[in-house]
Amino acid sequence: MTAPAPLIQLQDLQKSYFNDGMETPVLHDVNLTIDKGEFVAIMGPSGSGKSTLMHILGFLDRPTEGKYVFRGRPTEKMDQDTLARIRATSVSFVFQAFNLLPRTSVLENVTLPLLYHPSIPASERKKRALRAIETVGLTDRATYLSHQLSGGQKQRVAIARSLVTEPDVIFADEPTGNLDSRSGMQVMEALQALNDDGRTIILVTHEATTAEHASRIITIHDGRITGDKRDFRRRVAKDGAALK
């Protein structure tokens, strides 16, 4: 039986930005494979290239050189319509700033991505949104306006919004950066629960305590991957729980 292709494969990936004829290299010779169901933290200091890498993985940017294969398909020749469809159906984002509409209800915020989904009918949107809200434990806040929520609750709404399209991978960019330690812990527990349920999570952070929630930590410095550490204890605990 043929093993499934990795979710993500990068080969000799490089990224530079060009301004007034000047080249600024950001990523250098990045080689990386991520399988479906992994919880990966990409960790590094400010300016290390971790956010640029996440933007490329999430189809918000393109590499300058190298290969990016997603679900077995090379991405370098994908047209804009194909990329837009992938962004609408296969990947979702959770950002540090929440990016919620302030005077709109939790339910309406979570429903928003479904308005751009090419195959989910209007009759299914509310059901999906309510399921996602329940997943992050905010059913009793579904009718609240987002400005009535705490910071931790806002980020959990953002997580619900990210999973409502049932994407292949959820990207979280510094998701605890604007939160106190207690709210940050609740957000990370929500992401862990999603991963335990089979979701692929790719987290970008500069905080070691946040990265430690992942089962794999990739460190990046000056645009190069400098470490790739797997936490086999968390993997064994997760697999053992699944067998019960």
SULJODA-V652128 format. One record per residue. N is the residue number from 1. SS is DSSP state (alpha for helix, beta for strand, coil for the rest). Layout:
BEGIN
n:N ss:SS
n:N ss:SS
END
This chain:
BEGIN
n:1 ss:coil
n:2 ss:coil
n:3 ss:coil
n:4 ss:coil
n:5 ss:coil
n:6 ss:coil
n:7 ss:coil
n:8 ss:beta
n:9 ss:beta
n:10 ss:beta
n:11 ss:beta
n:12 ss:beta
n:13 ss:beta
n:14 ss:beta
n:15 ss:beta
n:16 ss:beta
n:17 ss:beta
n:18 ss:beta
n:19 ss:beta
n:20 ss:coil
n:21 ss:coil
n:22 ss:beta
n:23 ss:beta
n:24 ss:beta
n:25 ss:beta
n:26 ss:beta
n:27 ss:beta
n:28 ss:beta
n:29 ss:beta
n:30 ss:beta
n:31 ss:beta
n:32 ss:beta
n:33 ss:beta
n:34 ss:beta
n:35 ss:coil
n:36 ss:coil
n:37 ss:coil
n:38 ss:coil
n:39 ss:beta
n:40 ss:beta
n:41 ss:beta
n:42 ss:beta
n:43 ss:beta
n:44 ss:coil
n:45 ss:coil
n:46 ss:coil
n:47 ss:coil
n:48 ss:coil
n:49 ss:coil
n:50 ss:alpha
n:51 ss:alpha
n:52 ss:alpha
n:53 ss:alpha
n:54 ss:alpha
n:55 ss:alpha
n:56 ss:alpha
n:57 ss:alpha
n:58 ss:coil
n:59 ss:coil
n:60 ss:coil
n:61 ss:coil
n:62 ss:coil
n:63 ss:coil
n:64 ss:coil
n:65 ss:beta
n:66 ss:beta
n:67 ss:beta
n:68 ss:beta
n:69 ss:beta
n:70 ss:beta
n:71 ss:coil
n:72 ss:coil
n:73 ss:beta
n:74 ss:beta
n:75 ss:coil
n:76 ss:coil
n:77 ss:coil
n:78 ss:coil
n:79 ss:coil
n:80 ss:alpha
n:81 ss:alpha
n:82 ss:alpha
n:83 ss:alpha
n:84 ss:alpha
n:85 ss:alpha
n:86 ss:alpha
n:87 ss:alpha
n:88 ss:alpha
n:89 ss:alpha
n:90 ss:coil
n:91 ss:beta
n:92 ss:beta
n:93 ss:beta
n:94 ss:beta
n:95 ss:beta
n:96 ss:coil
n:97 ss:coil
n:98 ss:coil
n:99 ss:coil
n:100 ss:coil
n:101 ss:coil
n:102 ss:coil
n:103 ss:coil
n:104 ss:coil
n:105 ss:beta
n:106 ss:alpha
n:107 ss:alpha
n:108 ss:alpha
n:109 ss:alpha
n:110 ss:alpha
n:111 ss:alpha
n:112 ss:alpha
n:113 ss:alpha
n:114 ss:alpha
n:115 ss:alpha
n:116 ss:alpha
n:117 ss:coil
n:118 ss:coil
n:119 ss:coil
n:120 ss:coil
n:121 ss:coil
n:122 ss:alpha
n:123 ss:alpha
n:124 ss:alpha
n:125 ss:alpha
n:126 ss:alpha
n:127 ss:alpha
n:128 ss:alpha
n:129 ss:alpha
n:130 ss:alpha
n:131 ss:alpha
n:132 ss:alpha
n:133 ss:alpha
n:134 ss:alpha
n:135 ss:alpha
n:136 ss:coil
n:137 ss:coil
n:138 ss:coil
n:139 ss:alpha
n:140 ss:alpha
n:141 ss:alpha
n:142 ss:coil
n:143 ss:coil
n:144 ss:coil
n:145 ss:beta
n:146 ss:alpha
n:147 ss:alpha
n:148 ss:alpha
n:149 ss:coil
n:150 ss:coil
n:151 ss:alpha
n:152 ss:alpha
n:153 ss:alpha
n:154 ss:alpha
n:155 ss:alpha
n:156 ss:alpha
n:157 ss:alpha
n:158 ss:alpha
n:159 ss:alpha
n:160 ss:alpha
n:161 ss:alpha
n:162 ss:alpha
n:163 ss:alpha
n:164 ss:coil
n:165 ss:coil
n:166 ss:coil
n:167 ss:coil
n:168 ss:coil
n:169 ss:beta
n:170 ss:beta
n:171 ss:beta
n:172 ss:beta
n:173 ss:beta
n:174 ss:coil
n:175 ss:coil
n:176 ss:coil
n:177 ss:coil
n:178 ss:coil
n:179 ss:coil
n:180 ss:coil
n:181 ss:alpha
n:182 ss:alpha
n:183 ss:alpha
n:184 ss:alpha
n:185 ss:alpha
n:186 ss:alpha
n:187 ss:alpha
n:188 ss:alpha
n:189 ss:alpha
n:190 ss:alpha
n:191 ss:alpha
n:192 ss:alpha
n:193 ss:alpha
n:194 ss:alpha
n:195 ss:alpha
n:196 ss:alpha
n:197 ss:coil
n:198 ss:coil
n:199 ss:coil
n:200 ss:beta
n:201 ss:beta
n:202 ss:beta
n:203 ss:beta
n:204 ss:beta
n:205 ss:beta
n:206 ss:coil
n:207 ss:coil
n:208 ss:alpha
n:209 ss:alpha
n:210 ss:alpha
n:211 ss:alpha
n:212 ss:coil
n:213 ss:coil
n:214 ss:coil
n:215 ss:coil
n:216 ss:beta
n:217 ss:beta
n:218 ss:beta
n:219 ss:beta
n:220 ss:beta
n:221 ss:beta
n:222 ss:coil
n:223 ss:coil
n:224 ss:beta
n:225 ss:beta
n:226 ss:beta
n:227 ss:beta
n:228 ss:beta
n:229 ss:beta
n:230 ss:beta
n:231 ss:coil
n:232 ss:alpha
n:233 ss:alpha
n:234 ss:alpha
n:235 ss:alpha
n:236 ss:alpha
n:237 ss:alpha
n:238 ss:alpha
n:239 ss:alpha
n:240 ss:alpha
n:241 ss:alpha
n:242 ss:alpha
n:243 ss:alpha
n:244 ss:coil
END
